[in-house]
């Protein structure tokens, strides 16, 4: 199996909604941070090695069971993935930078900042995310609103500059099915577009998944 769709939008730009939409359209399974939670015994060690040792992952091994990918940690390597899978369509989810920063600061940044209070696989996953997202993406400055917003804007522009226009859809999930289906060349479903993982939903889901991982270790 080879990736057919690569999501280049940072987490909290509707990536979980996009994951569910892609799976509904037949481009699943879709790799997302939640998959690292669920397959921590296999996927987490690979991503940990990449984050802490700078080892480039074997993309075909990671994504052998996936048809698409969105969200962190994969989005950290978006250029490599775009090059490695040249036939894959690219969907770049985005939103207003200021709105995105507020969301990130109240969700994923909080979760990673609490990494030392966690146990087992939950701590390992948050530490991996801290390294890739907080340190390597935002230079450790996740409390600096203007800096974080600037990194977000530069990421948007970098994707637009790097990816060929015929491969790229710049997309807000509020636009629904039509632009996504048109870009992927598939019919529009009758079902409503999935809209999930609001700030409140994220906090509830994180607690559930963290509790499941607390007692598990990572080799």
N, C-alpha and C positions, 0 to 999 in steps of 0.2 A: 504494500500500500504506500502511496506517495501523497504528500500534502497537496491538496487542491485549492485550499484557501488559507491565506496567512493574514491574521489580524495584527495590525501595527499600532493600534491605539493603546495608550497606557491604561492600566487598570483604573476603574471608576469612570470610564467613558461609555459605559453600557456594554462592557465586554461579556458579562454573564448573560445578558439578554441576547447578544449576538451569538454566543455559544449555543443557546437553546434554539435560536432561529436557524442557525446553520444545521444543527442536528435535525430539525424538523424538515429542512429542505433536502436532506439526504447527504449532507456533508459531514456526518458524524461517524465515529466519535470525534469530539472536538476537545483538544487539550486546553486546559485552563488551570489556574492555580488550585482549584478544587480537586482536579485530578491528581495533583501532587499530594494533597491531603489524603485522598482515598487510596492511592497506590504508593504510599510513603515508603514501603519496604523495597520497592523497585526504582521508582522515579526520583525520590528525594535524594538518595546517595549520589546519583548522577549530577543533579543540579547543585548539590553541596560541593562536589568536587570542582565543578565549573566556577562557582562563586568564590570559593576559598583558595583554590590552587590555580585558577586561571586556565584550567584545562578545557579546551573546546570540546563540547559534547559530540558524540557520534549521532548526527541528526537522524539518520535512517534507523538507528536503533531506538532512539527515543520515540520517534513518531511512526514506528512500524505498524502500530495498531490504530493510528489516527488519520483522518482525512482532512482535518483542519486544526488550526491552533489560534488562540487569542490570549490576551492577558499576560501578566508575568507568570513565571520567569522567562518564558520564551520570547516575549516582546523585547527584552533586553538585547537579544541577538537578532533583531529584525533584519538588519542588512545581510547578515550571513544566511538567514533563511530565504530571503528574497532571491539571493544569488544561487543558493543550493537547489531551490525548487523553481526553476525559471518558467515553468508552465502554470504555476499557481497564481490564481487571482489574489489581489491584495485589497483588503477592506480596512480603511483607516478610520476608526471611530474617534470622534472628537466632541468637544463641548466648549462653552465659554470658559476661558482659563480661570477666572476668578471663582466661578462656580465649582470647577474641578478641584481647585486647591482647597476650598472649604470642605468638600466631600472627602478628599484624601486625608486631610488633617484630622478629621473626626472618625476615620475608619482605619484604613490600612496603616497609616503612620502610628496611630495609637497602638494597634496590635503588635507591630514590630518593636515599638519602644518598650513594650512589656515582656520582651523575649526572655529576660533573665528571671522572670517570675514563673515561667512555665517549666514543664518537665518533659522528659523523653522526646518523642518525635515532634511534639508541638514546639518545643524549644528549638530543636534542630531546624525545623521549617522556618520559624520566625527569624532565626539567625541567618539562614541562607538568604531570605528575603531582605533582611537588613543590609547585608553586604551588597547585593545586586542593586537594590532599589535606593536605599538611603545613602549608602556610601558612594557607590559607583555611578549612580544616575544623578543624585542630587548633592553630591559632595558633602554629605553629612549635615546639610543646612535645611532640614525639613521644618524648622521653626521660622524660617525667613520667608514670609509670604511672597514677597516680590521676586525673590530668587527662584522659588519653586514654580511660580507662574511663568517666569522667563524660560526656565528649562522646558516647561510644557509647550510654550509657543515655539521654541527652537526645534523641539522634536517634531511638531506638526510640519514645520517648514522643511526639515530635513527629509521627511518621508515624501513630501510633495516634489522635492527636488531630485530625489534618488530614484523613485519608481516611475517607470514609463507610464504615461497617461492612459494607455489602452489597458493596462493591468490594474489601475488604481481606482478605487471608489473612496472618496472622502465623504464620510457618512455620520449623521447623527441618528441614533436609534429612534428618536422621535419621528423620523421620516417614515418609519414603518417598512412594509414589505416591498413596495414598488421599486425604489432605486436599487435595493439589494438584489432582488430577483432579476431585474433587468441586467445588472452587472454580471450575475452568475449564470444567466441564460436559462433560468428555470421558471415555471409557472408560479403565479402568486397563490398561496394557499387560501382556503376559505376561512381558516381559523384566525383568530386575533393574533397580532404580533406579540411575542412574549415580552413582558416588561417586569423585570425582577431585580432583586438585589439593591433595593433602596438602602439608604443609610441605616434605617431601623432594621430591615431584613438582614443586612450584612452583620450587624451586631449580634442578632439572635443566632444566625447560622454559625458565626465564628465561635460563639460559646459552645454550641453543640459539637462542632468538629474538634475544637480544642480539647473538650472533655474526652472525646473518643481517643485522641492521640496521647493524652497525658501519661497513660500507663504503658505506652509502647516505646520501644527503643529503636535506634537506628544503628546498624552495624557500620 
